[in-house]
Amino acid sequence: MFQELVSHNKDIEQLLLKGYAIALDSGHLVIRDIPYLDEKDALCWGAIVCKLTSTDNKRFVMEDHQIYFAGSQPHGLDGKPIPNLGGGQHTLPLKSPDVVVQRSMSNKPTGGYIDHVAKIDRYVAILSGPAMERYGANPLTFRKVKSEDEESIFKFADTLTSRAEIGDLVQVFKGEVIAIVGLGGTGSYVLDYMVKTPVARILGFDRDPYHVHNAFRSPGRLADEGELDRAKAEVYQGRYENFRHGLTLLPKFIDESCIEDLKDVTFAFVCVDKGSSRRGIFDLLTKLQIPFIDVGMGLNRKQHAINGTLRATYYEPTRAQEIRDRNLAELSDRPDDEYRVTVQIAELNALNACLAVIRYKQLMGFYLDENHFDHMLFKVNDIKIHGEPQ
């Protein structure tokens, strides 16, 4: 990733050639060996950190004119804090233990910066000028520094994480292996959301073919008519293959005999529309002590309009049987279910998937969870969510 960054971005390459000790860390450009004076006129060394924004996965532009600084307050030759730096105290989660961001800085010249070279040179002149004059310190050390960006699960740079400053939060997904059983209306949206979540692996299972009604109730568009009548798993594997690593979608039916298929799974989403299929899947997940969320819809026509509920139920391994005994999910088939004949409900499928994925991310600690719901019902007619706590 670092070599690609340098080879496709002439301004960053120029920083390297000039002698700056640059590296990548969590989607940020880090420039170490920045000399400055502290409040006691002592020589100190800090680091400049800048956000990067990807334009096409090869070229990167500046997020803005601001920087972050790993170090204490820089001072001038007069012993006073260097003026016109704006910002203030700030923290930023990075992987490098030697780069601890303590403040943000903002110094924008008239007309802004044309590239990274102009930006870094100006900040170095401001921050390091006093130390260079007092001690002859040089920020151009030509030091080679190892980048801390490990191989990403995504096949392009995830600069949104650095932009949002949530590098510490996304670590909760590291090592997660997710199973999605059923890639129909709701399952396809769960897949779409999880593909964009930095979990280690995603396994998907659905042996049914992709038909026209699936095109009406799944994310995106029909790429071409060649997708029709192919296995859903094959269609979605092709659509998301260029987005991330660790994606395996199989045209397979999951029941209590599929122990090997789920042996490494840490969490599962059950997205099937037949109660009879749920029973075997529940048995398997309960036996393997895999936590899971089951989703479902109950729709009907009232006063010539569709009404009903969306459901997301969490089954924690130690309480799975207790929750099953509450009969929150149907384990038999309903011949009169409006869901199976209505195609203009993609937004309900997407919302049902949202409820499930939000709940999963709450369980992981990514989203705040104050209610600890086992069971959530969304009512279509009055747009309300009813939740039952653990």
Secondary structure, 3 states (H helix, E strand, C coil): CHHHHHHHCHHHHHHHHHCCEEEEECCEEEEEEEEEECCCCCEEEEEEEEEEEECCCCCEEECCCEEEEECCCCECCCCCECCCCCCEECCCCCCCCCCCCCEEEECCCCCCCCCHHHHHHHHHHHHHHHHHHHHCCCCCCCCCCCCCCCCCCECCCCHHHHHHCCCCHHHHHCCCEEEEECCCHHHHHHHHHHHCCCCCEEEEECCCECCHHHHHCCCCCCCCHHHCCCEHHHHHHHHHCCCECCEEEECCCCCCCCCHHHCCCCEEEECCCCHHHHHHHHHHHHHCCCCEEEEEEEEEEECCEEEEEEEEEEECHHHHHHHHCCCCCCCCCCCCCHHHHCCCCHHHHHHHHHHHHHHHHHHHCCCCCCCCEEEEEEECCCCEEEEEEC
